[in-house]
């Protein structure tokens, strides 16, 4: 699946994002930065977001399907990276991540599935 970054940004209308949502996202951003500094995975998972999902997910239903499947398989949070179509999950255990990787690879043999660790 190919997603045109140019098209996603073209379709993103920042005026559709309410002032209230912008305030909430600013708070979430600050909380996410703090969570990274404190190595708090639970707090990070509760505060990360990607506004580009508002555009990409309706165009490509696989993004939502993969995000939901990651959550079913034990992710604390799943999110689209950038403008898509890459999706990632945050796990609190290597074994949960490994189990998810094995299942996702089996269910989606044409997709690339990796385990990554922060550095």
C-alpha positions as CSV (number, residue, x, y, z in Angstrom):
1,X,0.0,0.0,0.0
2,X,1.4,3.4,-1.0
3,X,0.3,6.6,0.7
4,X,1.1,10.0,-0.9
5,X,2.4,12.3,1.8
6,X,1.7,15.2,-0.5
7,X,-1.9,14.2,-0.8
8,X,-2.4,13.6,2.9
9,X,-1.0,17.1,3.7
10,X,-3.1,18.6,0.9
11,X,-6.2,17.0,2.4
12,X,-5.4,18.0,6.0
13,X,-7.5,21.0,7.0
14,X,-6.1,22.5,10.2
15,X,-9.3,24.6,10.4
16,X,-11.2,21.3,11.1
17,X,-9.2,20.9,14.3
18,X,-11.1,22.7,17.0
19,X,-9.5,25.2,19.4
20,X,-10.4,22.9,22.3
21,X,-8.7,20.0,20.6
22,X,-5.6,22.1,20.0
23,X,-5.4,23.0,23.7
24,X,-5.8,19.3,24.6
25,X,-3.1,18.3,22.1
26,X,-0.7,20.9,23.5
27,X,-1.2,19.4,27.0
28,X,-0.8,15.9,25.6
29,X,2.4,17.0,23.8
30,X,3.9,18.4,27.0
31,X,2.9,15.3,28.9
32,X,4.5,13.1,26.2
33,X,7.8,15.0,26.4
34,X,7.7,14.7,30.2
35,X,7.0,10.9,29.9
36,X,9.9,10.5,27.6
37,X,12.2,12.3,30.0
38,X,11.0,10.2,32.9
39,X,10.9,6.9,30.8
40,X,7.3,6.5,31.7
41,X,5.8,4.2,29.0
42,X,2.3,4.3,30.5
43,X,2.1,8.1,30.5
44,X,3.6,8.2,27.0
45,X,1.1,5.8,25.6
46,X,-1.8,7.9,27.0
47,X,-0.5,11.1,25.4
48,X,0.8,10.5,21.9
49,X,-1.4,11.3,18.9
50,X,-1.1,11.9,15.2
51,X,-3.5,14.3,13.5
52,X,-2.7,12.9,10.1
53,X,-4.7,9.8,11.0
54,X,-7.8,12.0,10.6
55,X,-7.0,12.1,6.9
56,X,-5.2,8.8,6.2
57,X,-7.4,6.3,8.1
58,X,-10.6,7.1,6.1
59,X,-8.6,6.7,2.9
60,X,-6.9,3.5,3.8
61,X,-8.9,1.2,6.1
62,X,-5.9,-1.1,6.6
63,X,-4.3,1.5,8.9
64,X,-7.3,1.2,11.3
65,X,-7.3,-2.5,11.0
66,X,-3.6,-2.8,11.8
67,X,-3.9,-0.4,14.7
68,X,-6.9,-2.3,16.2
69,X,-5.1,-5.6,15.8
70,X,-2.0,-4.4,17.6
71,X,-4.2,-3.3,20.5
72,X,-6.0,-6.7,20.5
73,X,-2.5,-8.4,20.7
74,X,-1.5,-6.4,23.8
75,X,-0.2,-3.0,22.7
76,X,-0.6,-0.2,25.2
77,X,-1.0,2.1,22.3
78,X,-1.0,1.8,18.5
79,X,-0.6,4.8,16.2
80,X,0.2,5.6,12.6
81,X,3.7,7.0,12.0
82,X,3.9,10.2,10.0
83,X,1.4,10.4,7.1
84,X,1.2,6.5,6.9
85,X,0.9,3.8,6.1
86,X,3.4,2.6,8.8
87,X,1.7,1.6,12.0
88,X,3.4,0.9,15.3
89,X,2.5,-0.4,18.7
90,X,4.0,0.3,22.1
91,X,4.4,-2.8,24.4
92,X,5.4,-3.0,28.0
93,X,7.0,-6.4,27.5
94,X,9.4,-7.8,24.9
95,X,7.5,-11.1,24.9
96,X,4.2,-9.4,24.1
97,X,5.9,-7.6,21.3
98,X,7.4,-10.8,20.0
99,X,4.1,-12.6,20.2
100,X,2.4,-9.8,18.3
101,X,5.2,-9.7,15.7
102,X,4.8,-13.5,15.0
103,X,1.0,-13.3,14.8
104,X,1.0,-10.2,12.6
105,X,3.7,-11.7,10.3
106,X,1.6,-14.9,9.9
107,X,-1.6,-13.0,9.3
108,X,0.0,-10.4,6.9
109,X,2.7,-12.2,5.0
110,X,3.1,-9.4,2.5
111,X,3.7,-6.8,5.2
112,X,7.0,-5.8,6.9
113,X,6.8,-6.5,10.7
114,X,9.6,-5.6,13.0
115,X,10.4,-5.2,16.7
116,X,12.2,-2.0,17.5
117,X,13.7,-0.7,20.8
118,X,14.2,2.9,21.7
119,X,17.8,4.0,21.9
